[in-house]
Amino acid sequence: MIGGIPITKKQRYLAGRTDLVALLRSRGETLKRLGSEWEWKFHEERVTIRGHLWFDQYTQKGGDAVGFFHYFYGESEEQAAAMLLNCSLSDLEKLPARSPPSLSRSKQEEPKHLEIPPAHKDMRRLFAYLCQTRGIAPEVVSAFARKGHIFEDANHHNAMFVGRDEQGKVRHLHARGTLTGSHFRQTLPGSEKEYSFHWPGTSGKLYAFEAPVDMLSYISLHPEGWLNHTYVALCGVSAAPIHRLLETQPQLQDVTLCLDNDKAGHNAARRIAGELLQEWNVTVSAEFSTLKDWNDELLSFRQEESQGLTMSM
């Protein structure tokens, strides 16, 4: 049954394999090609699409075409599947315009509570991953660990990057797998994006990055007086954490956007710079690594260090 729902598992499978790129284009949406994928903007969130699959870079959630209409448009999975199987393109065009996430998702989900995983009794795997695998200076990791901004998850040994509010309450958690070759990363449900992983300083300088590892890598490459400056990892490309820091730290006057050195990073830097200059009396500049991102640059620097030491011996 489709018109009256429910649907079979086979129908659900077929609906889920609908080409999202063609579907979104038929509705007048703008997509940008990124290699073998496409990028679609959902307000401040960056969504990558490949065929019938999608992935939200900020929330670290994804799925197929049915899940797409459930997640972004508030349709039930049954309604989305029936629509994809039984509607013409003209019917699809009649769907309401996409709503802000707070409206569409609240229909289906209660606000999630941020659950803080227990910390491991030591942080040996975390230090090994960040210092040995990622090349980050041990003294930088230690400084963040002492302040409770980083810890190792006892259950899965993930590196947990903590975002706290002005009273020290945990408001944001971003997890990164520590196993060799692991690509796992997730912003935990219930996290508030404006409180993402950051280091509050006292100077007038604020440096913004896409990912926590890039932020720590940049500090390792530029350690001079870093304790005095403010740093924030956006855990994506939303400017919300920058706006909050400018609001709560009035001494901040110079913002440096240190996003990835690729097309998406350059576009995000231009967009965020425009937002900040329009709303705040600050100076905004951009600094890009010579490689893809700041961790790539740090690892290249560590390799040159190691080769230089070997030659001197």
C-alpha positions in Angstrom: 0.0 0.0 0.0 1.3 3.5 -0.8 -1.6 6.0 -1.1 -2.9 5.0 2.3 0.5 3.9 3.7 2.0 1.6 5.2 4.6 0.4 2.8 6.6 -2.8 2.4 10.3 -3.2 3.2 11.0 -3.5 -0.6 9.1 -0.2 -1.3 11.0 1.5 1.5 14.3 0.3 0.0 13.4 1.5 -3.5 12.3 4.9 -2.2 15.5 5.3 -0.3 17.5 4.9 -3.5 16.0 8.0 -5.2 18.6 10.3 -6.8 18.8 13.2 -4.4 20.8 15.5 -6.7 18.2 15.2 -9.5 15.4 15.6 -7.0 16.8 18.7 -5.4 17.6 20.3 -8.7 14.0 19.8 -9.8 12.9 21.9 -6.8 15.3 24.7 -7.7 17.8 24.0 -5.0 21.5 25.0 -5.5 24.1 22.3 -5.3 27.9 22.6 -5.8 30.1 19.8 -7.1 32.9 18.7 -4.8 34.8 16.0 -6.7 32.6 12.9 -6.8 30.1 14.5 -4.3 27.7 17.5 -4.2 27.3 20.1 -1.5 23.9 21.4 -0.4 23.5 24.2 2.2 20.9 23.8 4.9 21.0 27.1 6.7 24.5 27.2 8.2 25.0 23.4 7.9 26.9 21.8 5.1 25.4 18.7 3.6 27.3 16.4 1.2 25.3 14.3 -1.3 26.3 11.4 -3.5 23.5 9.8 -5.4 20.8 8.7 -2.9 23.1 9.2 0.1 23.6 12.4 2.2 25.7 13.4 5.2 25.3 16.5 7.5 28.9 17.6 8.3 27.9 19.4 11.5 25.6 16.9 13.2 27.5 13.9 11.7 24.2 12.3 10.7 23.3 10.9 7.3 21.2 8.4 5.4 19.3 7.7 2.2 16.6 9.7 0.3 13.8 8.7 2.7 15.9 9.7 5.7 16.6 13.0 3.9 13.0 14.1 3.8 12.4 12.8 7.3 15.4 14.7 8.7 15.2 18.0 6.8 11.5 18.4 6.1 9.8 16.7 9.1 8.0 14.0 7.1 7.5 10.6 8.7 9.6 7.9 7.0 6.4 6.3 5.7 5.1 9.5 4.2 8.5 10.3 2.7 8.8 6.8 1.1 5.2 6.9 -0.3 5.9 10.4 -1.7 9.1 9.3 -3.4 7.5 6.2 -5.0 4.1 7.6 -5.9 4.5 11.3 -6.7 5.4 13.1 -9.9 8.0 15.9 -10.0 5.1 18.5 -9.9 3.9 16.9 -6.6 7.4 17.1 -5.2 7.6 20.8 -6.1 4.5 21.4 -3.9 6.4 20.3 -0.8 6.7 23.2 1.7 10.0 25.1 1.7 12.6 23.6 4.0 12.1 24.8 7.5 14.8 25.8 10.0 16.1 22.8 11.9 14.6 23.8 15.2 11.1 23.7 13.6 11.3 20.7 11.4 13.1 18.4 13.8 11.1 19.4 16.9 8.0 17.8 15.3 9.7 14.4 15.4 12.1 14.6 18.3 12.2 15.8 21.9 15.2 18.0 22.8 18.1 15.7 23.5 20.0 15.8 26.8 23.8 15.9 26.5 25.2 12.7 28.1 28.8 12.9 29.2 30.6 9.6 28.9 32.8 8.5 31.8 36.4 9.4 31.6 39.1 6.7 31.5 41.4 6.4 34.5 44.3 7.6 32.4 44.7 9.2 29.0 47.5 7.2 27.5 45.7 6.3 24.3 44.5 9.9 23.9 48.0 11.3 24.3 49.4 8.6 22.0 46.9 9.5 19.3 47.2 13.3 19.6 51.0 13.5 20.2 52.4 10.6 18.2 49.8 10.0 15.5 48.8 13.7 15.0 52.1 15.3 16.0 50.6 17.8 18.5 52.9 19.1 21.2 52.5 17.2 24.5 52.5 20.5 26.5 49.5 21.7 24.4 47.5 18.6 25.1 48.5 18.7 28.8 47.3 22.3 29.1 43.9 21.4 27.6 43.6 18.2 29.8 44.4 20.1 33.0 41.5 22.5 32.3 39.1 19.7 31.6 38.8 20.6 27.9 40.0 17.1 26.7 39.5 13.6 28.1 39.6 10.0 27.0 36.2 8.2 26.9 36.4 5.1 29.2 34.0 3.1 27.0 35.4 3.5 23.6 38.8 5.3 24.2 37.6 8.2 21.9 39.3 11.6 22.3 36.5 13.9 23.8 36.8 17.6 23.0 34.8 19.6 25.5 33.0 22.9 25.1 32.1 24.6 28.3 30.1 27.8 29.1 31.3 30.7 31.2 30.3 28.8 34.4 32.3 25.8 33.4 29.3 23.6 32.6 29.8 21.1 29.7 27.5 22.2 26.8 29.2 20.6 23.8 31.1 17.3 23.2 32.9 16.3 20.0 34.3 12.7 19.8 37.2 11.5 17.6 38.3 7.9 17.3 41.9 7.2 18.4 42.5 3.8 16.7 45.0 3.9 13.9 43.1 4.5 10.6 39.9 5.4 12.3 37.8 8.1 10.7 35.1 8.2 13.4 34.1 11.6 14.5 30.8 12.8 16.0 29.3 15.8 17.8 27.3 14.2 20.5 23.5 14.6 20.5 22.4 17.4 22.8 25.5 19.5 22.1 24.9 23.3 21.6 26.9 24.4 18.6 27.7 27.9 19.9 29.6 26.3 22.8 31.9 24.2 20.8 35.5 23.2 21.8 37.5 26.4 22.6 40.2 28.0 24.7 39.3 31.3 26.3 42.2 33.8 26.4 42.6 37.4 27.6 44.2 39.1 24.5 42.2 40.6 21.7 42.9 37.8 19.2 40.6 35.0 18.2 41.5 32.1 15.9 38.8 29.9 14.4 39.2 26.4 12.9 37.0 23.7 11.4 38.1 20.8 13.6 39.7 20.4 17.1 42.8 18.6 15.8 43.5 21.5 13.4 43.2 24.0 16.2 45.7 22.0 18.4 48.0 21.6 15.4 48.0 25.4 14.7 48.9 26.1 18.3 51.7 23.5 18.1 53.0 25.3 15.0 52.6 28.8 16.6 53.3 28.3 20.3 54.4 31.9 21.1 52.1 33.3 23.7 49.3 31.0 22.7 47.9 30.8 26.3 46.8 34.4 26.1 44.8 34.1 22.9 41.3 32.7 22.3 40.9 29.7 20.0 37.7 27.9 18.8 37.0 24.8 16.7 33.7 25.3 14.9 33.3 21.5 14.5 32.0 22.4 11.0 31.6 25.8 9.4 28.9 27.4 11.4 29.8 30.9 12.7 27.7 30.5 15.9 30.6 29.8 18.2 32.4 32.9 17.0 29.4 35.1 17.6 29.0 33.8 21.1 32.7 34.4 22.0 32.5 38.0 20.6 29.5 38.5 22.7 31.0 37.1 25.9 34.6 38.4 25.5 34.3 42.0 24.6 38.1 42.4 24.5 38.2 40.4 21.2 39.0 42.7 18.3 40.9 40.6 15.7 39.4 37.4 14.2 41.6 35.1 12.1 39.7 32.4 10.2 42.0 29.4 9.8 39.7 27.1 7.9 40.7 24.3 5.5 42.7 25.2 2.4 40.2 23.9 -0.1 37.3 25.4 -2.1 34.8 24.7 0.7 37.0 26.3 3.3 37.7 29.4 1.3 34.0 29.8 0.6 33.1 29.4 4.3 35.8 31.9 5.2 34.3 34.5 2.9 30.8 33.8 4.2 31.8 34.0 7.9 33.9 37.1 7.3 30.9 38.8 5.7 28.7 37.9 8.7 31.2 39.1 11.3 31.9 42.4 9.6 28.2 43.1 9.3 27.4 42.5 12.9 30.6 43.3 14.9 33.2 46.0 15.1 36.2 43.7 14.5 39.0 43.1 12.1 38.7 39.8 10.2 41.4 38.1 8.2 42.1 34.6 6.9 45.1 32.4 7.3 45.4 29.1 5.4 47.9 26.3 5.7 50.0 25.5 2.7 48.6 22.0 2.6 45.0 20.7 3.0 44.7 21.6 6.7 46.7 22.5 9.7 47.3 18.9 10.8 48.7 18.0 7.4 51.1 21.0 7.8 52.1 20.0 11.3 52.8 16.4 10.3 54.9 17.7 7.3 56.8 19.9 9.7 57.4 17.0 12.1 58.8 14.9 9.3 61.2 17.7 8.3 62.3 18.0 11.9 62.9 14.3 12.1 64.9 14.2 8.8 67.0 17.2 10.0 67.8 15.5 13.3 68.8 12.3 11.5 71.1 14.2 9.1 72.7 16.1 12.0 73.6 12.8 13.7 
